Amino acid sequence: MTHNGISSDVPPDVLEQRAIEQRRHMHQTVTALREQVRDTIHEKLDVNRYARDYVWPAAGIAGLLSLLIGYTTAGIFKRSA
């Protein structure tokens, strides 16, 4: 008689050994997946890399916003004076 593909004539020691090997394999797989996820998250959330890659565009946008705010503020004071 078989249950889930395991025949009843397989000694318990062999079944225990298979279970140990399967648990070890599952543990190794989960560990590898965790490492991949951790590496991916570190790569995607690397603030230093993004700061290096986008420092000039960010500086340009900040400069343009500063000019816009400056001219707007000057226009407000010029009209009220």
Rosetta blueprint (number, residue, H / E / L):
1 M L
2 T E
3 H E
4 N L
5 G L
6 I E
7 S E
8 S L
9 D L
10 V L
11 P L
12 P H
13 D H
14 V H
15 L H
16 E H
17 Q H
18 R H
19 A H
20 I H
21 E H
22 Q H
23 R H
24 R H
25 H H
26 M H
27 H H
28 Q H
29 T H
30 V H
31 T H
32 A H
33 L H
34 R H
35 E H
36 Q H
37 V H
38 R H
39 D H
40 T H
41 I H
42 H H
43 E H
44 K H
45 L L
46 D L
47 V H
48 N H
49 R H
50 Y H
51 A H
52 R H
53 D H
54 Y H
55 V H
56 W H
57 P H
58 A H
59 A H
60 G H
61 I H
62 A H
63 G H
64 L H
65 L H
66 S H
67 L H
68 L H
69 I H
70 G H
71 Y H
72 T H
73 T H
74 A H
75 G H
76 I H
77 F H
78 K H
79 R H
80 S H
81 A L
